[in-house]
Amino acid sequence: MKRIMMVLAIFALLLGGVNYAAADVKIGYIDLQKVLNESDSGKVAKEKIAKKVKEYEVQIDRQQEDLKKAKEELEKQALLLSEEARSRKQREYQQKLKELQRFTKDVRDELRMKDNDYTRKILDEIIKVVEKFGAEKGYTAIFEKNESSLVYADEKIDLTDQVIKRYNQSMKK
């Protein structure tokens, strides 16, 4: 639905309206994913996420090693333990396994939320830069390359690198 509305808006701008027929229509597009990946803020956010991932990997590796040792101990002692003791050890092992699975899921959820938060914050800032850039340069419309159903556009109207440059400058202020 969003894409259909975007296409209709493009046609309305290009084909309809007497006001736009007389005026110069200036259109451009940006690749938001490229801005996210190549802007200074995007790189910093990626580094923060990567650092968190490494921290959690150490914790998960430690828990997996503990779990492996517990399983090996259970297997070694299985024949020597009473039925009750063996059952208790198996429950302890199962509990550790559940804790590891829960911790791993929580870590994934936390990292996904942090990534979404960083992305949302950066996108909000980028939109402000694009709006200001578009107004200053006299653009009629600036579209997002991947979300606007843009089937073809000449690279001459690609504003992505200019937006990255402006965004990086605005973040240094």
Secondary structure, DSSP 4 states (H G I P E B T S, - for coil): -HHHHHHHHHHHHHHS-HHHHHSPP-EEEE-HHHHHHHSHHHHHHHHHHHHHHHHHHHHHHHHHHHHHHHHHHHHHHTTTS-HHHHHHHHHHHHHHHHHHHHHHHHHHHHHHHHHHHHHHHHHHHHHHHHHHHHHHHT-SEEEETTTTT-----GGGB-HHHHHHHHHHHHH-
